[in-house]
Amino acid sequence: MYNVLVFGMTENPGGVESFLMNYYRRIDLDRFHFDFLCNSYDPVAFEDEIHAMGGRTVHFTSRRQNPIRFRKELEAFFVKHAKEYQAIWVNVNSLANIDYLKMAKKYGIPRRIIHSHNAQNMDTKLRGILHEANRDAVGRYATDFWACSEYAAKWFYAGRGGKGELRHPAVVIRNAIDFEKFRGGIRRREDFREKAGGGADWKDQYIITCAGRLHFQKNQKFAIDVMEELVPEMPDARLVLIGQGEDEQMLRAYAEEKGVGNEVYFAGVVTDIPGWLGASDFFIFPSVFEGLGIAGLEAQASGLPTLASADVIPKDIAVTDRLRFFPLEKGPAEWANEIIQMRNSMDPRPLAEDDSVFDVLFKAFTEKGYDSASEVRRLETLLIGTEAAG
């Protein structure tokens, strides 16, 4: 059995957490065993499922909450258990904290993988400074360097500020998805629309979804600005914001201020992403930066017309011709107009019963390397080091 210690699970079922579970659900559990380091004593996303699959979740204090206790608990775990693991796989959005790699090297875990999932600092100025400092140091502790895209590789492994050539050869790990789940989400469309709206009547509405942590990176404030412009021209438009985060109260107040409080629905944390996307009619993706953007892949797998930030979200996510890139600089009014144009010019989303359409979609995802069934075998070889970096 090849034992892997994984860091990257938090309480929020976001992009990194979904990515890890997409692979964990398909990995050969007769050959691989995963345990998850969790820097919180609260249950993490998918914890019950992890336990049901035979994995452990190891909880300890977060460094931000108590640095001394964090260090003590982390070291105590590695002293006792490091010898049980052949690899550690650290999934993070910045290099502000590389203590997991340092401990793994100190206590003898032979394969030490750092995996970049973002392309810009999304936290405090201090964490940005720590990221820059650790970019210079990470090569002393990691043995393998992974990223979700070329953008994300540069942010972690190029020179200061993510500029210049990569200092370490990076392997791009595709944020593959379980395509069949999204076909299933469409099959539940009408039932889901009846039950999911918290009393809202969505039967005849045009549902525009935006998914991600409620945080400036995901730019939900801009999506609300778009709704202010869109509703007078398209009264049946409704915006669903999926996720939680520190900006929630501000966004609720902002929607009221802009006069679209009744047209914006806060869904909170959801576990059934395929169901929500299956119930939607359009996907808006106005992030100000992204490592890749798994939400955009999931939207396309659901057949949704998708409008994404140009020159921000990597072009790698363009799997179908139902995704368009559009500059944020064009402003909310132009984004609203583009949504109207896409609604009028694109064929309606594929019907659940139309398997031929989904077969074409599945082929496109497989050819681009985004189907988890085909990509998991590659991950297995990378975890044990039998595929060369490049």
Secondary structure, DSSP 4 states (H G I P E B T S, - for coil): -EEEEEE---SS--HHHHHHHHHHTTS-TTTEEEEEEESSSSPPTTHHHHHHTT-EEEE---TTT-HHHHHHHHHHHHHHHGGG-SEEEEEES-SS--HHHHHHHHTT-SEEEEEE--SS--S-HHHHHHHHHHHHHGGGT-SEEEESSHHHHHHHHSSGGG-SS-SS--EEPP--B-HHHHHHHHHTHHHHHHHTTTT---TT-EEEEEES-SSTTT-HHHHHHHHHHHTTT-TTEEEEEE---TTHHHHHHHHHHTT-GGGEEEEES-S-HHHHHHH-SEEEE--S--SS-HHHHHHHHTT--EEEETTTS-GGG--STTEEEE-GGGHHHHHHHHHHHHHHHSPPPPPTT-HHHHHHHHHHHHHHT-BHHHHHHHHHHHHTT-S---
